[in-house]
Structures are given as structure tokens and as C-alpha cells.
Amino acid sequence: LVMLGYLYMQVHELSRALKMAELALQTAATIDPEGLDMAESLGIYGVALDYSYRTDEAETVARQRLALLERLAQAGKIEQVPISAEMGMGDILLSRNPMAALPHLDRAIALARAQQNDTELMTGLLLRANAVNKGAIHDPLSALASAREALEVSSRLERTPERRGSGRAVAVYQEVAQALLDLDDPGEALRFSELAVQVAK
């Protein structure tokens, strides 16, 4: 059911994805409401809600999932909270409350570093660069540092045969350009914007 839910999301059948997620939750509740199946079901349900612009509900479900995974980790049933749980929580909070998103993104980045997971590391750094450049935080220097590190990680990923040409560098260049613009360096901002255009071609 969880897999079907993700498949429906990939083909933009959000109503069907939500239905599968709800069925997965019902099934998991009958098996073990405090088990990994429930955590996985909450995961797909939260993502489906977020994609359906039901942001308040998505945040509630993401918090429930994160709390369940923390209990499982404390009980020794899993080694640690997955990167995806912290990243997902940070991503959902990003547009609503960047300050609240930041601790989750920092934990996701730390986990990605420890696991040498460059894909998740780059995603976390990009989200962090976005978060610290928003609202009350607005720290362009910190945003630039995160974006530049994301660029380094992106370069490593692009050198691997399976990832070459994936185009993820476009988003990184855009974040670097935005941070430089906020630092009153329009010349460098323009250079990175032009690099983003070149990579996108």
C-alpha cells in the first residue's frame, strides 16, 4: 500500500495516493500502531498531504512520524531516526517557519555527513541555504556557505556515471546567486545565474 501510494504520487494521482496512504495507516494500526509499518505509512500520508497543499495536516502527520521514530530509536528498535524524517519535517516547515525548520535540516545534514550520503547532504544544504535566507533569520553569509558546500557536493555527484547530467547543479547555482545578491555582489550573482542557465540547456 505504501509503495502504491508513492507510485500514484509519481504519476500525479494525488487522490489515489491519499487513499492508499489512508489504507496503509488503517492496516498498520491493526498490526502495531507503534511499529515501523506505522512510521512508513505516516511518511507517505504526510507527503501526499503536502503535495495536496494540505499543509497544516501534513505538518501534524510529519510531527507524529518523527515522534514515533524517536520512540523507536530510544527503544533500540531502530539505530537512529532516518535522514528522511528530519529532512521531511524541515521541508514542510520551510515556507511557513524557517526558524523552526532549521534544527531539523541541521540534524538531517549531520546524519547525511555521518552516513556519507552525498545526495541527502546536498538536498539538506540546499534547503538550509533557502531557510537561512528567509524571514527573521536572513543570514546571507550562512546561506552562501551552505550553498557553496552544496555546490561542492553536487560536483562530486555529477562526476559519478549514474548522476552525470542530472542537472541538480542548476538549483545550487541559483541558491549561490541569491545569496550573493543579498550580499550586494551583483556581479558574482550574475555569473552564477548564467552558469545555472548554461547547465539547464
C-alpha positions in Angstrom: 0.0 0.0 0.0 2.8 2.4 0.9 4.6 1.6 -2.4 1.4 2.0 -4.4 0.9 5.4 -2.7 4.3 6.6 -3.8 3.7 5.2 -7.4 0.4 7.2 -7.6 2.3 10.3 -6.4 4.9 9.9 -9.2 2.1 9.9 -11.8 0.3 12.8 -10.1 -2.7 10.8 -9.0 -2.8 12.5 -5.6 -6.3 11.4 -4.6 -5.4 7.8 -5.2 -2.1 8.3 -3.3 -4.0 9.7 -0.3 -6.4 6.7 -0.4 -3.5 4.2 -0.4 -1.9 6.1 2.4 -5.1 6.1 4.5 -5.5 2.3 3.9 -1.8 1.8 4.8 -2.4 3.7 8.1 -5.5 1.6 8.9 -3.6 -1.6 8.2 -0.6 -0.6 10.2 -2.8 0.4 13.2 -4.2 -3.2 13.3 -0.6 -4.7 13.2 1.3 -2.4 15.5 0.4 1.3 16.0 3.9 1.8 17.4 5.8 -0.1 14.7 7.9 0.7 11.6 4.9 0.0 9.4 3.0 2.8 11.0 6.1 5.1 10.6 6.2 4.3 6.9 2.5 4.8 6.5 2.7 8.2 8.2 5.5 9.1 5.9 3.6 8.5 2.7 0.5 10.1 4.2 2.3 13.3 5.2 4.0 13.6 1.8 0.7 13.1 0.0 -1.0 15.8 2.2 1.9 18.2 1.5 1.6 17.6 -2.3 -2.1 18.2 -2.0 -1.5 21.6 -0.3 -3.0 20.4 3.0 0.0 21.9 4.8 -1.4 22.0 8.3 -2.3 18.4 8.2 1.0 17.5 6.6 2.9 19.2 9.4 0.9 17.4 12.1 1.5 14.0 10.4 5.2 14.7 10.0 5.5 15.5 13.7 3.6 12.3 14.6 6.0 10.3 12.4 9.1 12.0 13.8 7.9 11.4 17.4 7.2 7.7 16.6 10.7 7.2 15.1 12.3 8.9 18.1 10.5 6.5 20.4 11.6 3.5 18.2 15.2 4.8 18.3 15.1 5.2 22.1 13.7 1.7 22.5 16.5 0.3 20.4 14.2 -0.9 17.6 15.9 1.2 15.0 19.5 2.5 15.1 18.6 6.2 14.6 15.9 8.5 13.2 16.2 8.3 9.4 17.5 11.3 7.5 14.2 11.5 5.5 12.2 12.1 8.7 14.2 15.1 9.7 14.5 16.4 6.2 10.8 16.0 5.5 9.9 17.9 8.7 12.3 20.7 7.8 11.0 20.8 4.2 7.4 21.1 5.3 8.2 23.9 7.8 10.5 25.8 5.4 7.9 28.0 3.8 5.9 28.5 7.0 8.5 28.9 9.7 12.2 28.8 8.5 13.4 29.2 12.1 11.6 26.1 13.2 12.8 24.2 10.0 16.5 24.9 10.7 17.1 22.5 13.6 15.5 19.6 11.6 17.6 20.5 8.5 20.8 20.7 10.6 20.1 17.3 12.1 19.4 15.9 8.6 22.7 17.3 7.3 24.6 15.9 10.3 23.1 12.4 9.7 23.9 12.7 6.0 27.5 13.6 6.7 27.9 10.7 9.2 26.4 8.2 6.6 28.4 9.8 3.7 25.2 10.2 1.8 26.0 12.9 -0.7 22.6 13.0 -2.3 20.8 13.7 1.0 23.6 16.0 2.1 23.2 18.2 -1.0 19.5 18.3 -0.6 19.8 19.3 3.1 22.4 22.0 2.3 20.2 23.5 -0.4 17.2 23.6 1.9 19.3 25.1 4.6 20.6 27.8 2.3 17.0 28.6 1.5 15.9 28.6 5.1 18.6 31.0 6.4 17.9 33.4 3.7 14.2 33.8 4.7 12.3 35.9 7.1 13.6 36.6 10.6 16.8 34.6 10.0 18.0 36.3 6.8 21.7 35.4 7.1 23.1 35.7 3.6 26.7 34.7 4.7 25.4 31.5 6.2 23.2 30.9 3.1 26.2 31.4 0.9 28.4 28.9 2.9 25.7 26.2 2.7 25.1 26.9 -1.0 28.8 26.7 -1.8 29.2 23.5 0.1 26.1 22.1 -1.8 28.0 23.1 -5.0 31.0 21.0 -3.9 28.8 18.0 -3.2 26.9 18.5 -6.4 30.2 18.4 -8.3 31.1 15.1 -6.7 27.7 13.7 -7.6 27.9 14.9 -11.2 31.2 13.1 -11.6 29.6 9.7 -11.0 28.4 8.0 -14.2 24.8 7.4 -12.9 24.4 11.0 -11.9 26.2 12.8 -14.7 24.0 15.3 -16.3 21.3 15.1 -13.6 21.0 18.9 -13.6 20.9 19.3 -9.8 23.6 21.9 -10.2 21.0 24.4 -11.5 19.3 24.7 -8.1 22.7 25.0 -6.4 23.9 27.8 -8.7 20.5 29.6 -8.1 21.0 29.5 -4.4 24.6 30.7 -4.6 23.4 33.6 -6.9 20.6 34.6 -4.5 23.0 34.6 -1.5 25.5 36.7 -3.4 22.7 39.1 -4.5 21.7 39.5 -0.8 25.4 40.3 0.0 25.3 43.1 -2.6 27.6 41.3 -5.1 25.5 41.5 -8.2 28.5 40.7 -10.5 29.1 37.3 -8.9 25.4 36.7 -8.6 25.0 37.3 -12.3 27.9 34.9 -13.0 26.3 32.1 -11.1 22.9 32.8 -12.7 24.5 32.5 -16.1 26.1 29.2 -15.0 22.6 28.0 -14.0 21.3 28.8 -17.4 24.2 27.0 -19.1 23.7 23.9 -17.1 20.0 23.9 -17.7 20.5 23.9 -21.5 
